[in-house]
Amino acid sequence: MTIIAVTNPDQRLGAHLLAVVRAQDALILAPRRVPRTAVQMRARLVRMADDACPLCGRWSCTGSDCPPSAAVPAVTPLAAPATASGGGQCSYCGQWFPDWNGGVCGVCSSTGRS
């Protein structure tokens, strides 16, 4: 660590912190080092541009067709409780209760939420 002759306490603290950060950064391996400047960030983006798509893993992904429709499983809707069996939903908290006709549940009404 280098010592910089600075008289202002704020500048001394800044110089000390800069020296500590640079010393710690030097200990980190280059591939694991976080880019701190715009030049380093741009260089990292250029290197990543030649990589496969992180979502679908294809090299020819354009982004508009990612992921390919053949790779996406069919979406199944969540099954809502059947109201024909007497189940109902609290109109305040949204909780479903079996064998209930709806309205405001006991918890919501006892805590004054109704």
C-alpha positions as a printed NumPy array, in Angstrom:
array([[  0.   ,   0.   ,   0.   ],
       [  1.341,   3.413,  -0.922],
       [  1.192,   6.403,   1.377],
       [  0.133,   9.66 ,  -0.234],
       [  1.118,  12.945,   1.401],
       [ -2.197,  14.753,   1.762],
       [ -2.945,  17.322,   4.445],
       [ -6.744,  17.447,   4.316],
       [ -8.257,  14.653,   6.487],
       [-11.022,  13.978,   3.956],
       [ -8.515,  13.639,   1.127],
       [ -6.337,  11.395,   3.294],
       [ -9.312,   9.116,   4.002],
       [-10.214,   9.035,   0.304],
       [ -6.639,   8.207,  -0.689],
       [ -6.458,   5.474,   1.967],
       [ -9.751,   3.891,   0.865],
       [ -8.705,   4.016,  -2.788],
       [ -5.429,   2.274,  -1.944],
       [ -7.261,  -0.41 ,   0.077],
       [ -9.783,  -1.048,  -2.707],
       [ -7.03 ,  -1.33 ,  -5.325],
       [ -5.052,  -3.708,  -3.111],
       [ -8.121,  -5.905,  -2.523],
       [ -9.033,  -5.853,  -6.236],
       [ -5.539,  -7.04 ,  -7.107],
       [ -6.16 , -10.176,  -5.014],
       [ -9.288, -11.154,  -6.989],
       [ -8.761, -13.346, -10.039],
       [ -9.401, -11.447, -13.293],
       [-12.387, -13.592, -14.479],
       [-14.135, -13.081, -11.148],
       [-13.409,  -9.355, -10.843],
       [-16.439,  -7.078, -11.215],
       [-16.099,  -4.472, -13.982],
       [-16.   ,  -1.007, -12.414],
       [-15.504,   1.301, -15.375],
       [-17.586,   1.78 , -18.507],
       [-14.715,   0.457, -20.635],
       [-14.558,  -2.745, -18.582],
       [-18.35 ,  -3.144, -18.741],
       [-18.43 ,  -2.689, -22.53 ],
       [-15.63 ,  -5.212, -22.989],
       [-17.524,  -7.717, -20.852],
       [-20.711,  -7.202, -22.888],
       [-18.807,  -7.789, -26.138],
       [-17.42 , -11.06 , -24.761],
       [-20.905, -12.141, -23.65 ],
       [-22.424, -11.329, -27.066],
       [-20.722, -14.383, -28.539],
       [-22.28 , -16.673, -25.942],
       [-25.365, -18.86 , -26.138],
       [-28.736, -17.537, -24.982],
       [-29.017, -17.915, -21.181],
       [-32.739, -18.744, -21.418],
       [-32.898, -21.384, -24.131],
       [-29.221, -22.268, -24.666],
       [-29.395, -21.796, -28.441],
       [-26.676, -19.953, -30.38 ],
       [-29.153, -18.79 , -33.026],
       [-31.632, -17.205, -30.614],
       [-32.886, -13.812, -31.763],
       [-34.722, -13.066, -28.544],
       [-38.114, -12.746, -30.248],
       [-38.514, -16.528, -30.48 ],
       [-36.99 , -17.388, -27.11 ],
       [-37.681, -19.945, -25.811],
       [-38.81 , -21.951, -28.83 ],
       [-42.456, -22.995, -28.599],
       [-41.56 , -26.698, -28.807],
       [-39.426, -26.393, -25.66 ],
       [-42.074, -24.632, -23.593],
       [-44.36 , -26.947, -21.664],
       [-48.063, -26.326, -21.95 ],
       [-49.369, -24.035, -19.238],
       [-51.999, -25.616, -17.051],
       [-54.341, -23.211, -15.277],
       [-54.544, -23.371, -11.521],
       [-57.556, -25.286, -10.394],
       [-59.919, -23.07 ,  -8.461],
       [-62.079, -24.719,  -5.826],
       [-65.398, -25.777,  -7.22 ],
       [-68.24 , -23.658,  -5.918],
       [-70.79 , -26.349,  -6.755],
       [-69.517, -28.334,  -3.762],
       [-70.351, -25.49 ,  -1.408],
       [-66.931, -23.831,  -1.198],
       [-66.61 , -20.089,  -1.024],
       [-64.125, -17.237,  -0.949],
       [-63.798, -14.452,   1.597],
       [-64.565, -11.175,  -0.13 ],
       [-61.876,  -9.378,   1.914],
       [-58.804, -11.641,   2.221],
       [-59.521, -13.967,  -0.714],
       [-59.067, -17.191,   1.285],
       [-61.092, -20.196,   0.064],
       [-63.139, -22.229,   2.535],
       [-64.864, -25.571,   1.866],
       [-68.594, -25.824,   2.512],
       [-69.034, -22.058,   2.836],
       [-71.208, -19.731,   0.839],
       [-68.837, -16.755,   0.738],
       [-69.025, -13.272,   2.206],
       [-66.5  , -12.214,   4.875],
       [-64.709, -14.959,   6.799],
       [-64.713, -15.16 ,  10.591],
       [-61.109, -13.995,  10.951],
       [-61.693, -10.868,   8.872],
       [-64.945, -10.052,  10.644],
       [-63.478, -10.621,  14.148],
       [-60.509,  -8.33 ,  13.428],
       [-62.773,  -5.583,  12.121],
       [-61.745,  -5.881,   8.469],
       [-65.291,  -6.258,   7.194]])
